Every structure is written in C-alpha cells, then in structure tokens.
Amino acid sequence: MMDDDALDRALAALPLDEPPAGLHQRIMARTVYAPRTVFRTWEIWAIALLAGLASWLCWLVASAPHAADRIASASTHLIANSGLSSMNTLLWLAAGVSAAWWLVQLTLPTRRPPSIEAQ
C-alpha cells in the first residue's frame, strides 16, 4: 500500500509525452467557446412543417371561388355576433388594454434587504 505522498511522487515520475501544441485552445474552441446553434433540428422541422401547412392553406383559400367574399362575410358575421360592433364594448376593451399597458409600464420600488450594519 502506498500513501498519498508516495502515490503523488510515483505519478510525477511517470515519463509522459508533452501534449500537442495548442491542445488547450482547440479543446476550449470545441466545447466552451463553440458557437451555439440558433435552432435545434426538431425546431427547423417544425418551422418547415408549419410553413408548408400555412402555404397549403393559403393556396386552398386563394384558389376557391369567391374566397374574398366568403372571408369578408364570415368576419363581419363573427364581429356582429361577438358584440364587437357595439361602441360600449369597444370603449371598455380600449380602457382595459390601456389599463393593462399602464400597469405593465409602472415601476414599483422593491424592498431592500436589511443591511448588515443594522443588525
């Protein structure tokens, strides 16, 4: 059995080759300093799938006869049935959006932790 000091001396006495020049820089460049990818592979596939689906749906709508008339009629019907054509609804909606925006812009003071000298 060897104690820690003897083991350290034995390891230091081993005839080791010198590492290649620039090994540390190459390892750091491949690991820590490696550029991160913007998108993962599955995200690229999902974006491509959604773009293809959206373009296919646009083609279906554009190639349908009287598509613009049907879209305008459907949106008018939706607005009328949802109550968004009422002036009161639009005013309350504007007031709510304004209040939400002002609350987001509001900065409140944060509570500071007690200092060490106060204890």
C-alpha positions as MATLAB code, in Angstrom:
seq = 'MMDDDALDRALAALPLDEPPAGLHQRIMARTVYAPRTVFRTWEIWAIALLAGLASWLCWLVASAPHAADRIASASTHLIANSGLSSMNTLLWLAAGVSAAWWLVQLTLPTRRPPSIEAQ';
ca = [
       0.000    0.000    0.000;
       1.160    3.482   -0.860;
       0.212    6.594    0.995;
      -0.848    9.755   -0.828;
       2.622   11.300   -0.933;
       4.200    8.177   -2.403;
       1.442    7.935   -4.983;
       1.950   11.574   -5.981;
       5.704   11.007   -6.371;
       5.080    7.882   -8.477;
       2.677    9.732  -10.748;
       5.086   12.649  -11.128;
       7.917   10.235  -12.053;
       5.988    8.710  -14.987;
       7.554    9.514  -18.363;
       4.712   11.360  -20.113;
       4.765   12.889  -23.583;
       4.145   16.594  -23.961;
       0.653   17.484  -25.223;
       0.407   18.762  -28.806;
       0.774   22.488  -29.318;
      -2.487   24.386  -28.939;
      -4.386   21.429  -27.454;
      -5.970   23.547  -24.737;
      -7.137   26.177  -27.228;
      -8.610   23.512  -29.544;
     -10.485   21.830  -26.698;
     -11.862   25.158  -25.488;
     -12.888   26.160  -29.028;
     -14.835   22.910  -29.489;
     -16.513   22.885  -26.079;
     -16.848   26.107  -24.109;
     -16.422   28.635  -26.916;
     -18.299   26.648  -29.566;
     -20.981   28.702  -31.298;
     -24.468   27.738  -30.214;
     -26.953   26.801  -32.887;
     -29.893   29.123  -33.267;
     -32.427   26.342  -33.843;
     -32.395   22.673  -32.948;
     -33.118   20.099  -35.624;
     -36.673   19.401  -34.467;
     -37.415   23.137  -34.398;
     -36.312   23.501  -38.014;
     -38.549   20.580  -38.981;
     -41.487   22.098  -37.073;
     -40.999   25.511  -38.719;
     -40.784   23.914  -42.161;
     -43.907   21.834  -41.484;
     -45.887   24.852  -40.271;
     -44.719   26.973  -43.216;
     -45.765   24.239  -45.635;
     -49.142   23.867  -43.945;
     -49.720   27.641  -43.981;
     -48.801   27.920  -47.663;
     -51.091   24.975  -48.499;
     -53.986   26.610  -46.631;
     -53.308   29.930  -48.381;
     -53.380   28.142  -51.730;
     -56.704   26.477  -50.825;
     -58.247   29.807  -49.863;
     -56.847   31.659  -52.873;
     -57.961   29.038  -55.367;
     -61.519   28.780  -54.003;
     -64.180   30.668  -55.990;
     -65.339   33.883  -54.282;
     -62.939   33.308  -51.374;
     -62.582   37.028  -50.567;
     -66.356   37.476  -50.391;
     -66.768   34.476  -48.108;
     -63.920   35.606  -45.791;
     -65.362   39.134  -45.557;
     -68.836   37.767  -44.875;
     -67.540   35.376  -42.193;
     -65.527   38.080  -40.436;
     -68.485   40.506  -40.497;
     -70.753   37.783  -39.105;
     -68.184   36.976  -36.371;
     -67.822   40.625  -35.353;
     -71.585   41.163  -35.249;
     -72.265   38.035  -33.191;
     -69.404   38.606  -30.734;
     -70.618   42.063  -29.744;
     -67.555   43.891  -31.040;
     -69.726   46.138  -33.183;
     -71.115   47.829  -30.045;
     -69.469   51.131  -29.143;
     -69.682   50.346  -25.422;
     -67.809   47.080  -25.909;
     -65.093   48.813  -27.905;
     -64.718   51.544  -25.263;
     -64.424   49.015  -22.415;
     -61.947   46.996  -24.468;
     -59.859   50.121  -25.095;
     -59.996   51.038  -21.386;
     -58.877   47.528  -20.398;
     -55.995   47.494  -22.858;
     -54.926   50.958  -21.703;
     -55.061   49.951  -18.034;
     -53.060   46.786  -18.725;
     -50.431   48.776  -20.640;
     -50.082   51.356  -17.858;
     -49.783   48.626  -15.218;
     -47.002   46.979  -17.196;
     -45.169   50.306  -17.508;
     -45.476   51.022  -13.774;
     -42.292   50.521  -11.800;
     -42.712   49.845   -8.128;
     -39.896   50.214   -5.623;
     -38.527   46.920   -4.424;
     -37.953   46.171   -0.784;
     -34.274   46.218    0.060;
     -32.876   43.583    2.389;
     -31.747   44.888    5.757;
     -28.142   45.943    5.830;
     -25.510   44.167    7.892;
     -24.819   47.268    9.998;
     -28.477   47.458   11.120;
     -28.199   44.064   12.786;
];
